[in-house]
Amino acid sequence: MDVINSCDALDVTLPRRDQLTFLQSDFKNISFFGVMDGCVGALDGYLMWITTPLHTECGSVGAYFSGHYCTYGVNI
C-alpha cells in the first residue's frame, strides 16, 4: 500500500496501515448483519489509461475508447 500511495502516476490513495482497523470496523457496521467483516475498502470502477491499441492487437479499437473520459483505457 505504501508503494501504491507513493506513485503519483496511479492517482490513487489507499488507506495507511494504521487506518485499517478503523476502516474494517466501519464497513462491518454499515453492512447487513456484518457480512462485510474484514473489508477495508472498495473501488467503484477505474479506467486504466492505455495508449491507442492497433487494430492488429485487439480487433476492435473502438471498444477501448471511453467517451466519458475521452481517452483509451481498460475498465477495471
Secondary structure, DSSP 8 states (H G I E B T S, - for coil): -HHHHH-GGG------GGGHHHHHHHHHHHSGGGTTTT--------EEE-----HHHHS-GGGGEETTTTEEEEE-
